């Protein structure tokens, strides 16, 4: 656990606010999230700026940082990529916003689309994973 905390703090992504022993599991959980999605940190930082920690957390909750992740929903629709875009949302983005086909398995496309959607319509598109967001679970609907 100490190795994980040290490597996590070296990435400079966590602000350790350990004031009591009960705080340690929260910090460890944050480090585990960073460890799973660390390869995407540069792209996320470039795209999300001040919302990078929230974006990385949502990405972890949605796909564990696996760009080829596919989820099948109870209605038969599919979710794809790092931020698990539903195919209906993808079609809407293709038709009305981007005016071209999108490959949601492409990490750059997926991250840019997540940034556009969070900035212009809020984080509510990922509410199905909100139980996993930890301290971000009470975030409002609009991105900053």
C-alpha contacts under 8 A as a table, 3 or more apart, distances in Angstrom:
res1	aa1	res2	aa2	distance
1	X	4	X	5.14
1	X	5	X	6.28
1	X	28	X	7.52
2	X	5	X	5.10
2	X	6	X	6.05
3	X	6	X	5.10
3	X	7	X	6.10
4	X	7	X	5.30
4	X	8	X	5.99
4	X	28	X	7.65
4	X	31	X	6.69
4	X	32	X	7.67
5	X	8	X	5.05
5	X	9	X	6.07
5	X	27	X	7.81
5	X	28	X	6.69
5	X	31	X	6.37
6	X	9	X	5.17
6	X	10	X	6.19
7	X	10	X	5.07
7	X	11	X	6.53
8	X	11	X	5.30
8	X	12	X	7.00
8	X	13	X	7.02
8	X	14	X	7.07
8	X	31	X	5.47
8	X	34	X	7.00
8	X	35	X	7.37
9	X	12	X	5.16
9	X	13	X	6.55
9	X	14	X	5.98
9	X	15	X	7.92
10	X	13	X	7.92
11	X	14	X	7.92
12	X	15	X	7.87
13	X	34	X	7.96
13	X	53	X	7.72
14	X	30	X	7.64
14	X	31	X	7.78
16	X	27	X	6.90
17	X	23	X	7.57
18	X	21	X	7.24
18	X	23	X	5.33
18	X	24	X	6.48
18	X	27	X	7.94
19	X	23	X	6.77
20	X	23	X	5.68
20	X	24	X	7.71
21	X	24	X	5.69
22	X	25	X	6.59
22	X	26	X	7.89
23	X	26	X	5.52
23	X	27	X	6.60
24	X	27	X	5.19
24	X	28	X	6.16
25	X	28	X	4.97
25	X	29	X	6.04
26	X	29	X	5.07
26	X	30	X	6.27
27	X	30	X	5.05
27	X	31	X	6.24
28	X	31	X	5.03
28	X	32	X	6.19
29	X	32	X	5.07
29	X	33	X	6.33
30	X	33	X	5.14
30	X	34	X	6.35
31	X	34	X	5.01
31	X	35	X	6.10
32	X	35	X	5.02
32	X	36	X	6.32
33	X	36	X	5.28
33	X	37	X	6.41
33	X	56	X	7.71
33	X	57	X	6.62
33	X	60	X	6.19
33	X	64	X	7.96
34	X	37	X	5.35
34	X	38	X	5.39
34	X	56	X	7.50
35	X	38	X	5.40
36	X	60	X	7.04
36	X	64	X	6.18
36	X	65	X	6.09
37	X	40	X	5.69
37	X	41	X	6.91
37	X	56	X	6.75
37	X	59	X	7.61
37	X	60	X	6.44
37	X	64	X	6.75
37	X	65	X	4.80
38	X	41	X	5.22
39	X	42	X	7.42
40	X	43	X	5.51
40	X	44	X	6.05
40	X	65	X	7.56
41	X	44	X	5.08
41	X	45	X	5.83
41	X	56	X	7.48
42	X	45	X	5.14
42	X	46	X	6.17
43	X	46	X	5.22
43	X	47	X	6.20
43	X	108	X	7.41
43	X	111	X	7.55
44	X	47	X	5.13
44	X	48	X	5.65
44	X	49	X	7.60
44	X	52	X	5.88
44	X	55	X	7.12
44	X	56	X	7.13
44	X	111	X	7.00
45	X	48	X	5.48
45	X	49	X	5.20
45	X	52	X	5.46
46	X	49	X	6.11
47	X	52	X	7.91
47	X	111	X	7.47
47	X	112	X	6.81
47	X	115	X	6.49
48	X	51	X	5.11
48	X	52	X	5.02
48	X	55	X	7.16
48	X	115	X	6.37
49	X	52	X	5.52
50	X	53	X	7.66
50	X	144	X	7.35
51	X	54	X	5.39
51	X	55	X	6.08
51	X	143	X	7.26
51	X	144	X	6.92
52	X	55	X	5.01
52	X	56	X	6.04
53	X	56	X	5.18
53	X	57	X	6.14
54	X	57	X	5.04
54	X	58	X	6.16
54	X	133	X	7.81
54	X	136	X	6.64
55	X	58	X	5.14
55	X	59	X	6.04
56	X	59	X	5.00
56	X	60	X	6.09
57	X	60	X	5.08
57	X	61	X	6.19
57	X	133	X	6.15
58	X	61	X	4.96
58	X	62	X	5.98
58	X	83	X	7.24
58	X	126	X	7.40
58	X	129	X	7.34
58	X	130	X	7.93
58	X	132	X	7.91
58	X	133	X	6.46
59	X	62	X	5.11
59	X	63	X	5.88
59	X	64	X	6.44
59	X	65	X	6.05
59	X	82	X	5.78
59	X	83	X	5.27
60	X	63	X	5.54
60	X	64	X	4.01
60	X	65	X	5.46
61	X	64	X	6.02
61	X	129	X	6.06
61	X	132	X	5.90
61	X	133	X	7.10
62	X	65	X	7.96
62	X	82	X	6.85
62	X	83	X	5.76
62	X	84	X	5.97
62	X	129	X	6.54
63	X	66	X	5.41
63	X	67	X	7.30
63	X	69	X	5.87
63	X	81	X	7.05
63	X	82	X	5.34
63	X	83	X	6.60
63	X	84	X	6.70
64	X	82	X	7.70
65	X	82	X	5.80
66	X	69	X	5.49
66	X	81	X	7.07
66	X	82	X	5.96
67	X	81	X	4.70
67	X	82	X	4.73
67	X	105	X	5.77
67	X	106	X	7.03
67	X	107	X	6.01
68	X	80	X	7.09
68	X	81	X	5.23
68	X	82	X	7.30
68	X	105	X	5.50
69	X	80	X	5.92
69	X	81	X	5.09
69	X	82	X	6.76
69	X	84	X	7.33
69	X	105	X	7.83
70	X	78	X	6.67
70	X	79	X	5.55
70	X	80	X	4.79
70	X	81	X	6.52
70	X	84	X	7.17
71	X	78	X	5.52
71	X	79	X	4.82
71	X	80	X	6.55
71	X	84	X	7.27
72	X	76	X	6.09
72	X	77	X	5.98
72	X	78	X	4.69
72	X	79	X	6.42
73	X	76	X	5.21
73	X	77	X	5.39
73	X	78	X	6.08
73	X	79	X	7.53
74	X	77	X	7.45
77	X	86	X	6.99
77	X	87	X	6.63
77	X	88	X	7.83
78	X	86	X	5.68
78	X	87	X	5.76
79	X	84	X	4.67
79	X	85	X	4.95
79	X	86	X	4.12
79	X	87	X	6.08
80	X	83	X	7.24
80	X	84	X	4.37
80	X	85	X	5.12
80	X	86	X	6.42
80	X	87	X	7.38
80	X	104	X	5.94
80	X	105	X	6.28
81	X	84	X	4.93
81	X	85	X	6.71
81	X	104	X	5.47
81	X	105	X	4.59
81	X	106	X	7.29
81	X	107	X	7.18
81	X	110	X	6.63
82	X	105	X	7.38
82	X	107	X	6.69
82	X	110	X	6.55
82	X	111	X	7.45
83	X	110	X	6.67
83	X	111	X	7.29
83	X	114	X	6.80
85	X	89	X	6.46
85	X	90	X	6.38
85	X	104	X	7.00
85	X	110	X	7.81
86	X	89	X	5.28
86	X	90	X	6.24
87	X	90	X	4.85
87	X	91	X	6.14
88	X	91	X	5.13
88	X	92	X	6.29
89	X	92	X	5.06
89	X	93	X	6.15
90	X	93	X	5.09
90	X	94	X	6.08
90	X	102	X	7.27
90	X	104	X	7.63
91	X	94	X	5.01
91	X	95	X	6.05
92	X	95	X	5.22
92	X	96	X	5.75
92	X	97	X	7.31
93	X	96	X	5.55
93	X	97	X	4.88
93	X	98	X	5.90
93	X	99	X	7.65
94	X	97	X	6.02
94	X	98	X	5.09
94	X	99	X	5.22
94	X	100	X	5.19
94	X	101	X	5.46
94	X	102	X	6.29
95	X	98	X	6.66
95	X	99	X	5.12
95	X	100	X	6.83
96	X	99	X	6.07
98	X	101	X	7.84
102	X	109	X	7.03
103	X	106	X	5.53
103	X	109	X	6.64
103	X	110	X	7.57
104	X	107	X	7.16
104	X	109	X	6.15
104	X	110	X	5.00
105	X	109	X	7.79
105	X	110	X	6.79
106	X	109	X	5.41
106	X	110	X	6.07
107	X	110	X	5.05
107	X	111	X	5.97
108	X	111	X	5.24
108	X	112	X	6.05
109	X	112	X	5.23
109	X	113	X	6.03
110	X	113	X	5.20
110	X	114	X	6.11
111	X	114	X	5.01
111	X	115	X	6.17
112	X	115	X	5.07
112	X	116	X	6.20
113	X	116	X	5.08
113	X	117	X	6.05
114	X	117	X	5.14
114	X	118	X	5.93
115	X	118	X	5.22
115	X	119	X	5.94
116	X	119	X	5.28
116	X	120	X	5.96
117	X	120	X	5.26
117	X	121	X	5.44
117	X	122	X	6.57
117	X	123	X	7.74
118	X	121	X	5.45
118	X	122	X	4.23
118	X	123	X	5.01
118	X	125	X	7.93
118	X	142	X	6.65
118	X	143	X	5.47
119	X	122	X	5.80
119	X	142	X	6.44
119	X	143	X	4.86
119	X	144	X	6.72
120	X	142	X	7.42
120	X	143	X	7.69
121	X	124	X	7.89
121	X	141	X	7.41
121	X	142	X	6.33
121	X	143	X	7.94
122	X	125	X	7.20
122	X	140	X	7.70
122	X	141	X	4.41
122	X	142	X	3.77
122	X	143	X	5.36
123	X	126	X	5.99
123	X	127	X	7.25
123	X	139	X	7.98
123	X	140	X	7.44
123	X	141	X	5.20
123	X	142	X	6.14
123	X	143	X	6.54
124	X	127	X	5.02
124	X	141	X	5.54
125	X	128	X	7.86
126	X	129	X	5.90
126	X	130	X	6.82
127	X	130	X	4.80
128	X	131	X	7.55
129	X	132	X	5.61
129	X	133	X	7.09
130	X	133	X	5.16
130	X	134	X	8.00
130	X	137	X	5.60
131	X	134	X	7.10
131	X	137	X	6.66
132	X	137	X	7.54
133	X	136	X	5.18
133	X	137	X	5.02
134	X	137	X	5.57
135	X	138	X	7.22
136	X	139	X	5.42
140	X	143	X	7.83
